[in-house]
Amino acid sequence: MKKRTEVLTAVSTADLHQRIYRLYDHLYANAPVRTPAGIGREVGKILHTAMYAEQNRKHMFNEFGFSPAFQFSNSDVKRLVCYDELLSNEIVKVVRHEFHQMNERWDFYPSEEGINLSNADIAFACVQLNYILISDKNRDVFGDTLEVFRGQWAKRESGQFFTDQRVTSLAMVLLQFDPRKGDDLVDLCAGTGGFLLAGLNRIRELLEETNDQDVERNLIELATKAIKGQEIDVAVADIANATLSVRLSRLHKPFVTTGDSLRVETFSGASQIHFNSHLCAATNPPFGSKITIKERAVLNRFELAVAGNRTSARSPDTLFIEQNVRILKPGDGRLAIVVPYQILSGPQALYIREWIIRHTEILAVVDLPPETFQPHTGTKGALLVLKRRPEPIQNDHALPDNAIFIATPRWIGHDRRGNPVYEKNNDGSFSGEILSDFKEVELAYEYYLKGGNPSEIHAKSNRIRLRDVLDDPEKRLNASFHTPRKLAFSTSRINTTSSPESWKHIPLRDVVKKIFYPGRFKRNYVDYYPGAVPFLGGSNISQLTVITDKWLRHDDVRLENFRVQTGWILITRSGSTGIVSSVPYSWDGYAMSEHIIRIIPNPEKLDPGYLEAFLRTDYAQQELAKGIFGSVIDEITPEHIGSIIIPIPENLEMITEVTKKMKRAQSAREEAIASLTDSVEAMNLLLMDSH
């Protein structure tokens, strides 16, 4: 028995996924049915048979309370993989018999139907499922199988990428989707069915939690009533229906219909989706600034297509926010939607956030890890959960101050190339389990709903109030901006009575002369000549000796807008944001990119050395990061930097201690730049002389 337990626990998530990939590839190349629907249906039959066998082979249960349907020794596995006809036929005969027993009891498939695979194919499938408990309540093997299949179908049949299973699962928890209470679930951009499949898995989990005695039958009944989707691409809709039909065995009608979800006429007549009707919606609409809706007949129907009394082309992600809210039942309907990070944080998307706040109650915001949609796209996104208000509220002062759950999970389970990332053991080896903290976010939300502090469950989860959003002039909704950060006050070596009360807290803009960056311009670079002005980018500002091949003419009419002066403080504003430096004497008059924000200190209000030291602290770097917006390229604004609160001690000796050290550092930097420049020039001369 001990050996069996070790074998079973050794089937890690990584191993399980590899087995499913092998099974799919084998059937895709060898099975008599090679369509997504065909392959999925036949594998579904084997999985249902295994679940039935595990529940009915009472005599095989052991003291651990489980018994996988397929249990083969290593020697048997080798024989089956090589298709030992005698052993394979013996095992397959049992599988086919138990399939018919299962179907007589559960009535999942037409009575005359069997498993339409060869004995060799069935034997290969059984080997891949060896020692895996299909009905394990702690692991949704059926769901994991369909997710792998769905990904393969999407890539091979339509070239699409799909929303990660961890995101779709989290969406169901945040929606508190429960069809037993009358909820339905709609996806207007169903794609390959990820959110709808997550809805099915959620139903299954709810039934198992209550020890339902007929999980599979009730799953079919509830899902048939509750799950509804729409997709514009016929081929992709077929993949979604294939995925769902495998899980539910048979479809009386397609869950996902085809149609353009941005057109009003799509929801008329016999449509299964209607305005003002549904209790839950979840979706990941197409997004991107390069794909815009320009058709006037469509745009005229959306408030979010109007800006300044003019109807303008809009990216579909913006319009789909409004369309999804429209299909919700006023006062009750909830929406979980993936949106580009720009919508929640960018200055140009303020009007969208204002519309969201007026029309919906914000329930949760989850900033997704940057790798979530990589390698398919570098666009960053967030999961936004809303509840439609009974009526829009136009006046901010009339808005109820509700609580909002926020989270910034760190790991999605794969890297930016799409390769899986695994947890590490204490000895540094990899465990084989996917590295993700999404399950902790789910648990934190459940705890939050019970009145608890979510950060006690997941350090990157918390709660804020709507008033926190409204107090921000930009009304930013991204979780990172609102994540609480405490400024620690330690006992000073100079003033042992130092406390928060002995510090002034002043917006940074109030202690400097100016915070700005120049506008964009066409750079007319020239070859170097004596007097040409070096042009530096953001990557240069932290270097000691600058090597550049970019030069501007000394008499360029726009040059003065880009020159910097000794003592100015520099901060990169896009790409690698938040890098802090200052302009040494040797860089005085250099030209710098518009991607660098300039701060002109005001020594009469605050010593520049103290200001620069503050901007380099962990606390200030966190505050700078809060202002990052942009879905593809990170950006921060001078306005955000100016709003950062800088703590200034009343005790001038404390300031002097910091500024003295900073001045010594700046002097050492000047000396290092000069010495390094002299050394490189001397070496260049030596090399020239030697050749």
C-alpha positions as CSV (number, residue, x, y, z in Angstrom):
1,M,0.0,0.0,0.0
2,K,2.8,2.4,0.8
3,K,4.3,1.9,-2.7
4,R,1.0,2.8,-4.3
5,T,0.7,6.0,-2.3
6,E,4.2,7.1,-3.4
7,V,3.4,6.4,-7.0
8,L,0.1,8.3,-6.8
9,T,1.6,11.4,-5.1
10,A,4.4,11.3,-7.6
11,V,1.9,12.2,-10.4
12,S,2.5,15.9,-10.1
13,T,0.7,18.6,-12.0
14,A,3.6,18.8,-14.4
15,D,3.5,15.0,-15.0
16,L,-0.3,15.0,-15.4
17,H,-0.1,17.7,-18.1
18,Q,2.7,15.9,-19.9
19,R,0.6,12.7,-19.9
20,I,-2.4,14.6,-21.3
21,Y,-0.3,16.2,-24.0
22,R,1.0,12.7,-25.0
23,L,-2.5,11.3,-25.1
24,Y,-3.7,14.1,-27.3
25,D,-0.8,13.9,-29.7
26,H,-1.2,10.1,-30.0
27,L,-4.9,10.3,-30.8
28,Y,-4.5,13.3,-33.1
29,A,-2.1,11.2,-35.2
30,N,-3.6,7.7,-34.8
31,A,-7.3,7.7,-33.7
32,P,-10.1,7.0,-36.2
33,V,-11.6,10.4,-35.2
34,R,-9.2,13.3,-35.4
35,T,-11.4,16.4,-35.0
36,P,-11.4,18.4,-31.7
37,A,-14.9,17.3,-31.0
38,G,-14.2,13.6,-31.9
39,I,-11.0,13.3,-29.9
40,G,-12.5,15.1,-26.9
41,R,-15.7,13.0,-26.9
42,E,-13.8,9.7,-26.9
43,V,-11.4,10.7,-24.1
44,G,-14.4,12.0,-22.2
45,K,-15.9,8.5,-22.4
46,I,-12.8,6.9,-20.9
47,L,-12.7,9.5,-18.1
48,H,-16.3,9.0,-17.3
49,T,-15.7,5.2,-17.3
50,A,-12.8,5.7,-14.9
51,M,-14.9,7.8,-12.6
52,Y,-17.6,5.2,-12.5
53,A,-15.1,2.4,-11.9
54,E,-13.5,4.3,-9.0
55,Q,-16.9,4.8,-7.4
56,N,-18.0,1.1,-7.8
57,R,-14.9,-1.0,-7.2
58,K,-15.6,-1.1,-3.5
59,H,-13.5,-4.2,-3.0
60,M,-10.4,-2.4,-4.3
61,F,-10.6,0.6,-1.9
62,N,-7.8,0.7,0.7
63,E,-7.2,2.4,4.0
64,F,-6.3,5.7,2.2
65,G,-9.8,5.9,0.8
66,F,-9.0,5.8,-2.9
67,S,-8.4,3.5,-5.7
68,P,-7.4,4.7,-9.2
69,A,-9.3,3.0,-12.0
70,F,-6.0,2.1,-13.8
71,Q,-3.2,0.5,-11.9
72,F,-0.4,-1.1,-13.9
73,S,3.0,-2.4,-12.9
74,N,6.1,-1.0,-14.7
75,S,6.3,-4.2,-16.8
76,D,2.7,-4.0,-17.8
77,V,3.1,-0.4,-18.8
78,K,5.9,-1.4,-21.1
79,R,3.8,-4.1,-22.6
80,L,0.8,-1.8,-23.2
81,V,2.9,1.0,-24.7
82,C,4.3,-1.5,-27.2
83,Y,0.8,-2.9,-27.7
84,D,1.0,-6.3,-26.3
85,E,-2.2,-7.6,-28.0
86,L,-3.0,-10.2,-25.3
87,L,-2.7,-7.9,-22.3
88,S,-4.2,-4.9,-24.2
89,N,-7.3,-6.8,-25.3
90,E,-7.8,-8.1,-21.8
91,I,-7.8,-4.6,-20.3
92,V,-9.8,-3.0,-23.0
93,K,-12.5,-5.6,-22.7
94,V,-13.0,-4.5,-19.1
95,V,-13.0,-0.8,-20.1
96,R,-15.6,-1.3,-22.8
97,H,-17.8,-3.4,-20.5
98,E,-17.6,-0.8,-17.7
99,F,-18.4,2.0,-20.2
100,H,-21.7,0.4,-21.0
101,Q,-22.4,-0.2,-17.3
102,M,-21.6,3.5,-16.6
103,N,-23.9,4.7,-19.4
104,E,-26.8,2.4,-18.3
105,R,-26.6,4.1,-14.9
106,W,-25.7,7.7,-15.8
107,D,-27.3,7.9,-19.3
108,F,-24.6,10.2,-20.6
109,Y,-24.4,8.9,-24.2
110,P,-26.9,7.3,-26.6
111,S,-27.5,3.7,-25.5
112,E,-26.2,2.2,-28.7
113,E,-22.9,4.1,-28.6
114,G,-19.5,2.6,-27.6
115,I,-16.0,3.9,-27.3
116,N,-15.0,4.6,-30.9
117,L,-11.3,4.0,-30.5
118,S,-9.1,1.0,-31.4
119,N,-7.9,-1.3,-28.6
120,A,-4.4,0.1,-29.1
121,D,-5.7,3.7,-28.6
122,I,-7.7,2.8,-25.5
123,A,-4.7,0.9,-24.0
124,F,-2.5,3.9,-24.6
125,A,-5.0,6.2,-22.9
126,C,-5.2,3.8,-19.9
127,V,-1.4,3.9,-19.6
128,Q,-1.4,7.8,-19.5
129,L,-4.0,7.6,-16.7
130,N,-2.1,5.1,-14.7
131,Y,-2.4,5.7,-10.9
132,I,-4.3,8.9,-11.4
133,L,-7.4,9.2,-9.4
134,I,-9.9,10.7,-11.9
135,S,-12.5,11.4,-9.3
136,D,-10.1,13.0,-6.8
137,K,-11.9,15.9,-5.2
138,N,-8.7,17.8,-4.6
139,R,-7.8,17.8,-8.3
140,D,-10.0,18.3,-11.3
141,V,-8.4,15.8,-13.7
142,F,-11.3,16.1,-16.1
143,G,-11.1,19.9,-16.1
144,D,-7.3,19.8,-16.5
145,T,-7.6,17.5,-19.4
146,L,-10.0,19.7,-21.2
147,E,-7.9,22.8,-20.6
148,V,-4.9,21.1,-22.3
149,F,-7.1,19.9,-25.1
150,R,-8.7,23.3,-25.5
151,G,-5.2,24.9,-25.8
152,Q,-4.2,22.4,-28.4
153,W,-7.4,22.9,-30.4
154,A,-7.1,26.7,-30.2
155,K,-3.6,26.6,-31.6
156,R,-4.1,24.0,-34.3
157,E,-7.6,24.9,-35.4
158,S,-7.8,28.7,-35.1
159,G,-4.4,30.1,-34.1
160,Q,-6.0,31.7,-31.0
161,F,-4.6,32.0,-27.5
162,F,-6.8,31.6,-24.5
163,T,-7.3,32.9,-21.0
164,D,-5.3,31.0,-18.4
165,Q,-7.3,28.6,-16.3
166,R,-6.2,30.3,-13.1
167,V,-7.8,33.5,-14.3
168,T,-11.1,31.9,-15.3
169,S,-11.3,29.9,-12.1
170,L,-10.6,33.1,-10.0
171,A,-13.4,34.9,-11.9
172,M,-15.9,32.3,-10.8
173,V,-15.0,32.7,-7.2
174,L,-15.1,36.5,-7.4
175,L,-18.5,36.4,-9.1
176,Q,-19.7,33.8,-6.5
177,F,-21.4,32.1,-9.4
178,D,-23.9,29.5,-8.1
179,P,-26.7,28.3,-10.5
180,R,-28.4,26.5,-7.6
181,K,-29.4,30.1,-6.5
182,G,-30.6,31.0,-10.0
183,D,-27.4,32.4,-11.4
184,D,-26.7,32.0,-15.1
185,L,-23.3,32.7,-16.8
186,V,-22.9,34.5,-20.1
187,D,-19.7,35.1,-22.1
188,L,-20.2,37.5,-25.0
189,C,-16.7,36.8,-26.3
190,A,-16.7,33.0,-25.5
191,G,-13.6,32.2,-27.6
192,T,-12.7,28.6,-27.0
193,G,-14.9,28.4,-23.9
194,G,-12.5,29.1,-21.1
195,F,-14.8,31.1,-18.8
196,L,-17.8,28.7,-19.5
197,L,-15.6,25.7,-18.7
198,A,-14.6,27.4,-15.5
199,G,-18.3,27.8,-14.8
200,L,-18.8,24.1,-15.3
201,N,-15.9,23.3,-12.9
202,R,-17.4,25.7,-10.3
203,I,-20.7,23.9,-10.5
204,R,-19.0,20.6,-10.0
205,E,-17.1,21.9,-7.0
206,L,-20.2,23.3,-5.4
207,L,-22.0,20.0,-5.8
208,E,-19.1,18.0,-4.3
209,E,-18.8,20.4,-1.3
210,T,-22.4,19.5,-0.4
211,N,-21.7,15.8,-0.9
212,D,-24.3,15.6,-3.7
213,Q,-25.0,12.0,-4.4
214,D,-25.5,12.5,-8.2
215,V,-22.8,15.1,-9.1
216,E,-22.5,14.3,-12.8
217,R,-26.3,14.2,-13.6
218,N,-27.0,17.4,-11.6
219,L,-24.0,19.0,-13.2
220,I,-25.5,18.5,-16.6
221,E,-28.9,19.7,-15.5
222,L,-27.6,22.9,-13.9
223,A,-25.1,23.7,-16.7
224,T,-27.7,23.2,-19.5
225,K,-29.8,25.9,-17.9
226,A,-27.1,28.3,-16.8
227,I,-24.2,28.3,-19.4
228,K,-24.5,30.6,-22.4
229,G,-21.9,32.0,-24.8
230,Q,-21.5,33.9,-28.0
231,E,-18.6,34.0,-30.4
232,I,-18.2,35.8,-33.7
233,D,-15.8,33.2,-35.2
234,V,-17.7,30.0,-36.2
235,A,-14.5,27.7,-36.0
236,V,-13.7,29.0,-32.5
237,A,-17.3,28.5,-31.4
238,D,-17.0,24.9,-32.5
239,I,-14.0,24.4,-30.3
240,A,-15.9,25.9,-27.3
241,N,-18.9,23.6,-27.9
242,A,-16.5,20.6,-28.3
243,T,-14.9,21.4,-25.0
244,L,-18.2,21.7,-23.2
245,S,-19.8,18.7,-24.8
246,V,-16.9,16.5,-23.6
247,R,-17.5,17.5,-20.1
248,L,-21.3,17.1,-20.3
249,S,-21.4,14.1,-22.6
250,R,-24.1,15.3,-24.9
251,L,-25.6,18.7,-26.0
252,H,-29.3,19.2,-26.7
253,K,-28.3,22.6,-28.1
254,P,-25.0,24.4,-28.5
255,F,-23.9,26.4,-25.5
256,V,-22.0,28.9,-27.7
257,T,-23.8,30.4,-30.6
258,T,-22.3,32.6,-33.3
259,G,-22.9,36.3,-33.7
260,D,-21.4,39.8,-33.3
261,S,-21.9,40.7,-29.7
262,L,-21.5,44.5,-30.4
263,R,-24.6,44.6,-32.6
264,V,-28.0,45.1,-30.9
265,E,-29.8,42.9,-33.4
266,T,-27.8,39.9,-32.3
267,F,-29.8,39.8,-29.0
268,S,-33.2,39.9,-30.6
269,G,-35.6,37.1,-31.5
270,A,-34.5,33.6,-30.5
271,S,-31.2,34.7,-29.0
272,Q,-30.3,33.0,-25.6
273,I,-28.7,36.3,-24.5
274,H,-30.8,39.5,-23.8
275,F,-30.3,42.9,-22.3
276,N,-31.1,43.6,-18.6
277,S,-31.5,39.9,-17.9
278,H,-28.5,38.0,-16.7
279,L,-27.0,37.5,-13.2
280,C,-23.4,36.6,-14.1
281,A,-21.2,37.4,-17.0
282,A,-17.5,36.7,-17.5
283,T,-15.4,37.5,-20.5
284,N,-12.0,38.4,-22.0
285,P,-12.9,40.6,-25.0
286,P,-10.4,41.4,-27.8
287,F,-8.3,44.4,-27.0
288,G,-5.6,46.6,-28.5
289,S,-5.3,50.1,-29.9
290,K,-4.6,48.7,-33.4
291,I,-8.0,47.1,-33.7
292,T,-10.7,49.8,-33.5
293,I,-14.4,49.8,-34.2
294,K,-15.1,52.5,-36.8
295,E,-18.6,51.7,-38.0
296,R,-20.9,54.6,-37.1
297,A,-24.0,52.5,-36.8
298,V,-22.3,50.5,-34.0
299,L,-20.6,53.4,-32.3
300,N,-23.7,55.5,-32.0
301,R,-25.2,52.9,-29.6
302,F,-22.5,53.3,-27.0
303,E,-22.0,56.0,-24.5
304,L,-18.3,55.1,-24.2
305,A,-17.9,55.9,-27.9
306,V,-18.7,59.5,-27.2
307,A,-16.1,62.0,-26.0
308,G,-16.8,65.7,-26.0
309,N,-20.0,65.3,-27.9
310,R,-18.2,63.5,-30.7
311,T,-18.5,59.9,-31.6
312,S,-15.0,58.4,-32.2
313,A,-13.5,55.1,-33.2
314,R,-13.0,52.9,-30.1
315,S,-11.1,49.7,-29.3
316,P,-13.5,46.8,-28.8
317,D,-12.4,46.3,-25.1
318,T,-13.9,49.7,-24.2
319,L,-17.3,49.0,-26.0
320,F,-17.5,45.5,-24.5
321,I,-17.4,46.9,-20.9
322,E,-20.6,48.8,-21.7
323,Q,-22.2,45.9,-23.6
324,N,-21.5,43.5,-20.8
325,V,-23.0,45.8,-18.2
326,R,-26.1,46.2,-20.5
327,I,-26.9,42.5,-20.5
328,L,-26.8,42.3,-16.6
329,K,-29.9,42.5,-14.5
330,P,-30.0,46.0,-12.9
331,G,-29.2,45.8,-9.2
332,D,-28.2,42.2,-9.2
333,G,-26.1,41.3,-12.3
334,R,-22.3,40.8,-11.8
335,L,-19.5,40.9,-14.3
336,A,-15.9,39.6,-14.3
337,I,-14.1,41.1,-17.3
338,V,-10.4,41.1,-18.3
339,V,-9.4,44.6,-19.2
340,P,-6.1,46.2,-20.4
341,Y,-4.2,47.7,-17.5
342,Q,-4.4,51.1,-19.3
343,I,-8.2,51.3,-18.7
344,L,-7.7,51.1,-15.0
345,S,-4.7,53.4,-14.7
346,G,-4.1,55.5,-17.8
347,P,-4.9,59.3,-17.8
348,Q,-6.6,59.0,-21.2
349,A,-9.0,56.3,-19.9
350,L,-10.3,58.5,-17.0
351,Y,-13.7,58.9,-18.8
352,I,-14.0,55.1,-18.9
353,R,-13.4,54.8,-15.2
354,E,-15.9,57.5,-14.5
355,W,-18.5,55.6,-16.5
356,I,-17.8,52.4,-14.7
357,I,-18.1,54.1,-11.3
358,R,-21.4,55.7,-12.2
359,H,-23.0,52.6,-13.7
360,T,-21.6,49.8,-11.5
361,E,-20.5,49.0,-8.0
362,I,-16.8,47.9,-8.1
363,L,-16.5,44.6,-6.2
364,A,-12.9,43.5,-6.9
365,V,-9.8,44.4,-8.9
366,V,-7.0,41.9,-9.5
367,D,-3.9,43.1,-11.3
368,L,-2.8,40.1,-13.3
369,P,1.0,39.2,-13.4
370,P,2.8,40.6,-16.5
371,E,3.3,37.0,-17.9
372,T,-0.4,36.2,-17.9
373,F,-0.9,36.6,-21.7
374,Q,2.7,36.0,-22.7
375,P,4.1,34.8,-25.1
376,H,1.1,35.5,-27.2
377,T,1.0,39.2,-26.3
378,G,2.9,41.5,-24.0
379,T,-0.3,43.4,-23.0
380,K,-0.8,43.6,-19.3
381,G,-4.3,43.1,-18.0
382,A,-6.5,43.1,-14.9
383,L,-9.6,41.2,-13.8
384,L,-12.3,43.7,-12.9
385,V,-15.4,42.5,-11.1
386,L,-18.5,44.8,-11.2
387,K,-22.1,44.7,-10.1
388,R,-24.6,46.7,-12.1
389,R,-26.3,49.5,-10.2
390,P,-30.1,49.7,-10.2
391,E,-29.7,53.1,-11.9
392,P,-26.6,55.1,-12.9
393,I,-25.5,57.7,-10.3
394,Q,-24.2,60.9,-11.8
395,N,-23.1,62.7,-8.6
396,D,-19.9,61.4,-6.9
397,H,-21.2,62.6,-3.5
398,A,-24.3,60.3,-3.9
399,L,-22.2,57.2,-4.5
400,P,-22.4,54.6,-1.6
401,D,-18.9,54.1,-0.1
402,N,-18.7,50.3,-0.6
403,A,-15.6,48.1,0.1
404,I,-13.5,46.8,-2.8
405,F,-11.3,43.7,-2.7
406,I,-7.9,44.2,-4.4
407,A,-5.1,41.8,-5.1
408,T,-1.8,41.7,-7.0
409,P,-0.9,38.0,-7.4
410,R,2.7,37.4,-8.3
411,W,2.8,34.1,-10.2
412,I,0.6,32.8,-13.0
413,G,2.5,29.5,-13.4
414,H,4.5,30.2,-16.5
415,D,7.2,32.6,-17.7
416,R,7.1,35.2,-20.5
417,R,8.0,32.5,-23.0
418,G,5.0,30.3,-21.9
419,N,7.2,27.7,-20.2
420,P,5.8,26.3,-16.9
421,V,7.4,27.6,-13.7
422,Y,7.5,25.2,-10.7
423,E,7.6,25.6,-7.0
424,K,11.0,24.9,-5.3
425,N,11.6,22.5,-2.4
426,N,13.6,23.6,0.6
427,D,16.7,22.0,-1.0
428,G,16.3,24.1,-4.1
429,S,15.0,21.3,-6.3
430,F,11.8,21.8,-8.2
431,S,8.7,20.1,-6.8
432,G,6.8,19.5,-10.0
433,E,3.9,21.7,-8.8
434,I,3.0,24.8,-10.7
435,L,4.1,28.1,-9.0
436,S,1.0,30.2,-8.6
437,D,-0.7,32.2,-5.8
438,F,-4.1,32.4,-7.5
439,K,-5.6,29.8,-5.2
440,E,-4.5,32.0,-2.2
441,V,-6.3,34.9,-3.8
442,E,-9.4,32.9,-4.0
443,L,-9.2,31.9,-0.3
444,A,-8.4,35.5,0.6
445,Y,-11.6,36.7,-1.2
446,E,-13.7,34.0,0.6
447,Y,-12.3,35.2,3.9
448,Y,-12.9,38.8,2.9
449,L,-16.6,38.0,2.3
450,K,-16.8,36.7,5.8
451,G,-15.5,40.0,7.2
452,G,-11.9,39.1,7.6
453,N,-8.8,40.9,6.5
454,P,-7.7,39.3,3.2
455,S,-4.0,40.1,3.7
456,E,-4.0,37.6,6.6
457,I,-4.5,34.9,3.9
458,H,-2.6,36.3,1.0
459,A,-0.1,39.1,1.6
460,K,-0.8,40.7,-1.8
461,S,-4.6,40.9,-1.2
462,N,-6.3,43.7,0.7
463,R,-9.4,45.9,0.8
464,I,-10.1,49.6,0.1
465,R,-13.1,51.8,0.0
466,L,-14.7,53.5,-3.1
467,R,-13.9,56.8,-1.4
468,D,-10.2,56.0,-1.8
469,V,-10.8,55.9,-5.6
470,L,-12.8,59.0,-5.7
471,D,-10.2,61.0,-3.7
472,D,-7.7,60.4,-6.4
473,P,-8.1,63.0,-9.2
474,E,-7.4,60.3,-11.8
475,K,-9.8,57.8,-10.1
476,R,-7.3,55.0,-10.7
477,L,-8.7,51.5,-10.2
478,N,-5.6,49.4,-10.5
479,A,-4.9,47.4,-7.4
480,S,-1.2,48.3,-7.4
481,F,-2.0,52.0,-7.0
482,H,-4.2,51.3,-3.9
483,T,-2.1,48.6,-2.3
484,P,-1.4,50.0,1.3
485,R,2.2,50.9,2.0
486,K,3.3,52.0,5.4
487,L,6.2,54.4,5.9
488,A,8.2,53.1,8.8
489,F,9.7,55.6,11.3
490,S,12.7,54.2,13.1
491,T,14.4,55.7,16.1
492,S,17.0,58.3,14.9
493,R,20.6,58.2,16.1
494,I,20.4,61.9,16.3
495,N,17.0,62.5,17.8
496,T,15.8,59.6,20.0
497,T,12.3,61.2,20.3
498,S,11.7,61.0,16.5
499,S,8.1,60.1,15.7
500,P,5.6,60.6,12.9
501,E,4.5,63.7,14.7
502,S,7.9,65.3,14.4
503,W,7.9,65.0,10.6
504,K,6.2,67.2,8.0
505,H,4.5,65.4,5.1
506,I,4.5,67.5,2.0
507,P,3.7,66.8,-1.7
508,L,6.9,66.6,-3.6
509,R,5.7,69.3,-6.1
510,D,5.6,71.8,-3.2
511,V,9.3,71.6,-2.5
512,V,10.7,71.8,-6.1
513,K,10.6,74.4,-8.8
514,K,9.4,72.2,-11.7
515,I,8.7,68.6,-12.7
516,F,8.4,68.1,-16.5
517,Y,9.6,66.3,-19.6
518,P,9.9,67.8,-23.1
519,G,7.5,66.9,-25.9
520,R,8.3,64.5,-28.6
521,F,10.3,65.7,-31.6
522,K,12.0,64.3,-34.7
523,R,15.6,63.7,-33.8
524,N,18.0,64.8,-36.5
525,Y,21.1,63.0,-35.5
526,V,24.5,64.0,-36.9
527,D,27.9,62.5,-37.0
528,Y,30.2,63.6,-34.2
529,Y,32.1,66.8,-34.6
530,P,33.7,69.1,-32.0
531,G,30.9,70.9,-30.4
532,A,28.2,68.4,-31.2
533,V,25.9,67.7,-28.2
534,P,25.5,64.2,-26.9
535,F,22.0,62.8,-26.7
536,L,21.3,60.4,-23.9
537,G,18.4,58.0,-23.3
538,G,17.0,56.5,-20.1
539,S,19.5,53.6,-20.1
540,N,22.4,56.1,-19.9
541,I,21.5,58.0,-16.7
542,S,22.8,55.5,-14.3
543,Q,26.1,55.0,-16.1
544,L,29.4,56.5,-15.0
545,T,30.9,57.0,-18.4
546,V,28.4,57.5,-21.2
547,I,29.1,55.9,-24.6
548,T,26.7,57.2,-27.2
549,D,26.6,57.4,-31.0
550,K,23.7,59.9,-30.9
551,W,24.6,63.5,-31.4
552,L,22.6,66.7,-32.1
553,R,23.8,69.9,-33.8
554,H,24.9,72.6,-31.4
555,D,22.6,75.1,-33.2
556,D,19.5,72.8,-33.4
557,V,16.6,75.2,-32.7
558,R,14.9,72.6,-30.4
559,L,18.0,71.8,-28.5
560,E,17.3,74.0,-25.5
561,N,14.2,72.1,-24.7
562,F,16.2,68.9,-24.2
563,R,19.3,70.2,-22.4
564,V,19.7,69.4,-18.7
565,Q,21.7,71.2,-16.1
566,T,23.9,70.2,-13.2
567,G,22.0,69.4,-10.1
568,W,18.7,68.5,-11.8
569,I,17.2,65.1,-10.7
570,L,16.3,62.6,-13.4
571,I,13.6,59.8,-13.4
572,T,12.9,57.5,-16.2
573,R,9.2,57.7,-17.1
574,S,8.6,54.8,-19.5
575,G,9.9,51.3,-20.1
576,S,12.1,50.7,-17.1
577,T,10.3,53.3,-15.0
578,G,11.6,54.9,-11.8
579,I,15.4,54.9,-12.3
580,V,16.7,57.8,-10.4
581,S,19.8,59.8,-11.1
582,S,21.1,63.4,-11.0
583,V,23.0,65.5,-13.5
584,P,26.7,65.6,-12.7
585,Y,28.9,68.6,-13.7
586,S,30.3,66.6,-16.7
587,W,26.8,66.2,-18.2
588,D,25.8,69.9,-17.9
589,G,24.2,70.9,-21.2
590,Y,23.7,67.4,-22.5
591,A,20.5,66.6,-24.4
592,M,18.3,63.9,-22.9
593,S,15.3,61.9,-24.2
594,E,11.7,62.9,-23.6
595,H,11.4,59.5,-21.8
596,I,13.3,61.1,-18.8
597,I,11.4,63.3,-16.4
598,R,13.3,66.3,-15.1
599,I,13.0,67.7,-11.5
600,I,14.4,71.1,-10.9
601,P,15.1,71.3,-7.2
602,N,14.4,74.4,-5.0
603,P,17.2,74.5,-2.5
604,E,15.4,77.2,-0.6
605,K,12.7,74.7,0.3
606,L,14.5,71.4,0.4
607,D,18.1,70.4,-0.1
608,P,18.5,68.5,-3.5
609,G,20.6,65.9,-1.8
610,Y,17.8,65.0,0.6
611,L,15.3,64.9,-2.2
612,E,17.5,62.5,-4.3
613,A,18.2,60.3,-1.4
614,F,14.4,60.0,-0.7
615,L,13.6,59.1,-4.3
616,R,16.1,56.3,-4.2
617,T,14.5,54.7,-1.0
618,D,12.4,51.6,-1.1
619,Y,9.4,53.6,0.0
620,A,9.7,56.2,-2.7
621,Q,10.3,53.5,-5.4
622,Q,7.0,51.8,-4.2
623,E,5.2,55.1,-4.5
624,L,6.6,55.7,-8.0
625,A,5.5,52.2,-9.0
626,K,1.9,52.9,-7.8
627,G,1.6,55.5,-10.6
628,I,2.6,53.1,-13.4
629,F,0.0,52.8,-16.2
630,G,0.0,51.4,-19.7
631,S,-1.0,48.0,-21.0
632,V,2.2,47.4,-23.1
633,I,4.8,50.0,-22.0
634,D,5.0,51.1,-18.4
635,E,4.7,54.9,-17.9
636,I,4.5,57.4,-15.1
637,T,3.7,61.1,-15.2
638,P,5.2,64.2,-13.6
639,E,1.8,64.7,-12.0
640,H,2.1,61.5,-10.1
641,I,5.6,62.2,-9.0
642,G,4.5,65.6,-7.8
643,S,1.8,64.0,-5.7
644,I,4.1,61.7,-3.8
645,I,4.3,62.7,-0.2
646,I,7.8,63.3,1.0
647,P,8.4,63.1,4.8
648,I,10.7,65.9,6.1
649,P,11.9,65.9,9.7
650,E,11.5,69.0,11.8
651,N,15.0,68.3,13.2
652,L,17.4,70.0,10.7
653,E,20.3,67.9,12.0
654,M,18.6,64.8,10.5
655,I,18.4,66.4,7.1
656,T,22.1,67.5,7.3
657,E,23.2,64.0,8.1
658,V,21.6,62.8,4.9
659,T,22.8,65.7,2.7
660,K,26.4,65.4,3.8
661,K,26.5,61.8,2.8
662,M,24.8,62.6,-0.6
663,K,27.3,65.4,-1.3
664,R,30.2,63.0,-0.6
665,A,28.6,60.5,-2.9
666,Q,28.2,63.1,-5.7
667,S,31.8,64.3,-5.3
668,A,33.0,60.7,-5.5
669,R,30.8,60.2,-8.6
670,E,32.3,63.3,-10.3
671,E,35.8,62.0,-9.5
672,A,35.0,58.5,-10.8
673,I,33.6,59.9,-14.0
674,A,36.7,62.0,-14.6
675,S,39.1,59.2,-13.8
676,L,37.3,56.6,-15.8
677,T,37.1,59.0,-18.8
678,D,40.8,59.7,-18.6
679,S,41.6,56.0,-18.3
680,V,39.6,55.1,-21.4
681,E,41.0,57.9,-23.4
682,A,44.6,56.9,-22.4
683,M,43.9,53.3,-23.4
684,N,42.5,54.5,-26.8
685,L,45.7,56.4,-27.4
686,L,47.8,53.4,-26.5
687,L,45.9,51.2,-28.9
688,M,46.2,53.7,-31.7
689,D,50.0,54.1,-31.2
690,S,50.4,50.3,-31.1
691,H,48.7,50.0,-34.5
